[in-house]
Amino acid sequence: MNIKHNPSLSPESIKTLEKRHNAKYICDSCMKDHNGNWINLPFSFFYTDEPHPEGSNYFAYYHDMLNNRMMVTDGVSILDQTIDGAVAFNGDIIYSRCRHDCVTSEDGSVMIDGGRDYTRTDAEVVVHMKVNVDKLEVV
């Protein structure tokens, strides 16, 4: 099975950020706000061996639409909850990055929606994924 990522950043931007921060791109997903609610935006999560001074090895980039700029924030909430994935007939695993991010597999056999808020899918097989240090894996 192959986890299919749908990054909100371009491949060039991901490579630049990985090099700048000596980090590895993990996946895109939503993250929690200070009240524990999921923010309905895709965040690009990265792992770095050197923790931030506040202690987390995870950070996330996102597009601040109000000010039209890229922002960085602590990304430790990537560890908070599993991410559901739908298994397509061709074996690909797809997942929704955030609420109302409806994703269809490349072969058109399954869809998934809801991010980490809820799971709506037509897949016969649903898997749970979790970040293991610097990669998203099926648990």
HELIX and SHEET records of a PDB file:
HELIX    1   1 PRO A   11  HIS A   21  1                                  11    
HELIX    2   2 VAL A   76  LEU A   79  5                                   4    
SHEET    1   A 5 ASN A   2  ILE A   3  0                                        
SHEET    2   A 5 ASP A  92  ILE A  94  1                                        
SHEET    3   A 5 ILE A  83  VAL A  87 -1                                        
SHEET    4   A 5 VAL A 126  ASN A 132 -1                                        
SHEET    5   A 5 LYS A 135  VAL A 138 -1                                        
SHEET    1   B 4 ALA A  23  SER A  29  0                                        
SHEET    2   B 4 PHE A  43  THR A  48 -1                                        
SHEET    3   B 4 TYR A  58  ASP A  64 -1                                        
SHEET    4   B 4 ARG A  69  ASP A  74 -1                                        
SHEET    1   C 3 VAL A 103  THR A 104  0                                        
SHEET    2   C 3 MET A 111  ASP A 113 -1                                        
SHEET    3   C 3 ARG A 120  THR A 121 -1                                        
END                                                                             
